Amino acid sequence: MRLARISCSLIVLLLLVAATACAQKPTPTRSPDVVFVPTPPEVIEAMLKLAEVTKNDVVYDLGCGDGRIVTAAAKDFGARAIGIDIDPQRVSEARERIAQAGVGNRATIRHEDLFEADIKEATVVTLYLLTSLNEKLKPKLLRDLKPGTRIVSQTFDMGDWKPEKEIEVDGRNVYFWRIPANKPVAKK
């Protein structure tokens, strides 16, 4: 009887440890892929308008930097917004920006690697990465996002994936794509 209780206790303890380990994502350890360059407010507004962001959207900013886009999506468009960045300094700045803007109930910053992050719930994805990184990210976007999900990128396109729309704002190009209903098979 005592052995059975000890065995049950051990099993429960192991399950709790396993559940905790699964719930905690490891902190990314690699360096950022790009140097942080802030997006000007007029470009942020144009990106979110081009994607037709509304209060019903879940906006993911991959490589969110100091959280400007996340904050604007939540504050100015009423969306739920999630920023993902690998740089702990930028994550701290973004969280501070969200707190100062008073949108912590609709905006979150996650310290993660954007190539590993779970982005499945996104209805809009914003990017300000290099073309080479956009192209590297493209298979994940096609694999993980639902058809109809909107993607906007400032300055950098996605190579051979031609945008549906392209606008210029203060000398910067903004590109727009939509995940197609008949997605091509995306490689990992």
C-alpha positions in Angstrom: 0.0 0.0 0.0 2.8 2.4 1.0 4.7 1.5 -2.2 1.6 2.2 -4.3 1.2 5.7 -2.7 4.9 6.5 -3.3 4.6 5.3 -6.9 1.5 7.5 -7.5 3.2 10.5 -5.9 6.3 10.0 -8.0 4.1 9.8 -11.2 2.2 12.9 -10.2 5.5 14.7 -9.5 7.0 13.6 -12.9 3.8 14.8 -14.7 4.0 18.2 -13.0 7.7 18.6 -13.9 7.0 17.6 -17.5 4.0 20.0 -17.8 6.1 22.8 -16.4 9.0 22.1 -18.8 6.5 22.1 -21.7 4.9 25.3 -20.7 8.2 27.2 -20.4 9.8 28.0 -23.7 13.6 28.3 -23.7 15.0 31.7 -23.9 16.6 32.3 -27.3 20.3 32.3 -27.2 21.3 33.3 -30.8 22.0 36.9 -31.9 19.4 39.0 -33.7 19.4 38.6 -37.5 19.1 42.3 -38.2 20.1 45.6 -36.7 17.2 47.4 -35.1 16.0 50.4 -37.1 12.8 52.1 -35.8 9.8 52.2 -38.2 8.5 55.8 -38.6 4.9 56.4 -37.4 3.6 57.3 -40.8 4.9 53.9 -42.2 3.4 52.0 -39.2 0.0 53.6 -39.9 0.3 52.9 -43.7 1.2 49.2 -43.0 -1.7 48.7 -40.6 -4.1 50.5 -43.0 -2.9 48.5 -46.0 -3.6 45.3 -44.0 -7.0 46.7 -43.1 -6.4 46.0 -39.4 -9.6 46.1 -37.2 -10.4 45.3 -33.6 -11.2 41.8 -34.7 -7.6 41.1 -35.7 -4.7 39.4 -34.0 -1.6 41.2 -35.3 1.8 39.5 -34.9 4.9 41.7 -35.4 7.8 39.4 -36.1 11.0 41.1 -35.0 9.0 43.7 -33.1 12.0 45.8 -31.9 10.8 48.4 -29.5 7.1 47.5 -29.9 6.0 50.5 -32.0 3.8 48.5 -34.4 2.4 46.3 -31.6 1.5 49.4 -29.6 -0.1 51.1 -32.6 -2.1 48.0 -33.6 -3.6 47.8 -30.1 -4.0 51.5 -29.4 -4.9 53.0 -32.7 -6.7 50.0 -34.4 -8.1 48.2 -31.3 -6.5 44.9 -32.4 -5.0 42.3 -30.1 -1.2 42.5 -30.9 1.7 40.2 -30.1 5.3 41.2 -30.7 8.1 38.6 -31.0 11.8 39.6 -30.7 15.0 37.7 -29.9 16.8 40.7 -28.4 16.2 41.0 -24.6 16.9 44.7 -24.7 14.3 45.3 -27.4 11.8 43.1 -25.5 12.3 45.2 -22.4 11.8 48.4 -24.4 8.7 47.1 -26.1 7.1 46.0 -22.8 7.8 49.4 -21.4 6.3 51.1 -24.5 3.1 49.0 -24.1 2.9 49.8 -20.4 3.3 53.5 -21.1 0.6 53.4 -23.8 -1.8 51.6 -21.4 -2.5 48.8 -23.9 -1.2 45.9 -21.8 -4.7 44.3 -21.9 -4.4 44.0 -25.7 -0.7 43.8 -26.4 2.0 41.3 -25.4 5.7 41.0 -26.2 7.3 37.5 -26.3 11.0 36.9 -26.0 11.3 34.2 -28.7 13.0 33.3 -32.0 10.5 34.3 -34.7 11.5 31.2 -36.7 10.4 29.0 -33.8 7.4 30.9 -32.5 3.8 29.7 -32.6 2.1 32.3 -34.9 -1.0 30.2 -35.9 -3.5 32.6 -34.4 -2.4 35.6 -36.4 -4.8 37.2 -38.8 -2.2 39.9 -39.7 1.7 39.6 -39.7 3.9 42.6 -39.9 7.6 42.4 -40.9 10.6 44.7 -41.1 13.3 42.2 -41.9 15.7 41.7 -44.8 14.4 40.1 -48.1 16.6 37.1 -47.3 15.0 36.7 -43.9 11.5 37.2 -45.4 12.3 34.4 -47.9 13.5 32.2 -45.1 10.4 32.9 -43.1 8.0 32.3 -46.1 7.7 28.5 -45.7 6.7 29.0 -42.0 4.1 31.7 -43.0 2.6 29.4 -45.6 2.7 26.4 -43.4 1.4 28.0 -40.1 -1.0 30.7 -41.2 -4.6 30.3 -42.2 -5.7 31.2 -45.8 -6.6 34.9 -45.9 -4.1 35.9 -43.3 -2.6 39.3 -44.3 1.1 40.0 -44.3 2.7 43.4 -44.6 6.4 44.2 -44.9 8.2 47.5 -44.8 11.1 48.0 -47.3 11.8 44.4 -48.0 9.9 42.0 -50.3 9.7 38.2 -50.4 11.7 37.6 -53.6 9.7 35.6 -56.1 6.4 35.8 -54.0 4.9 38.9 -55.7 2.8 41.2 -53.5 -0.9 41.8 -54.1 -0.3 45.5 -53.4 2.7 47.8 -53.0 2.7 51.4 -51.9 5.3 54.0 -51.2 5.3 56.0 -47.9 8.0 58.7 -47.5 10.4 56.9 -49.8 9.8 53.4 -48.3 8.0 50.6 -50.0 5.3 48.7 -48.1 4.3 45.3 -49.5 1.1 43.3 -48.9 0.4 39.6 -49.4 -2.4 37.3 -48.4 -2.0 33.6 -47.6 -3.7 31.9 -50.5 -6.6 29.5 -50.1 -4.7 26.9 -52.1 -1.4 27.1 -50.3 1.7 25.8 -52.0 3.4 23.0 -50.1 5.8 24.7 -47.8 9.1 23.1 -46.9 10.5 23.3 -43.4 
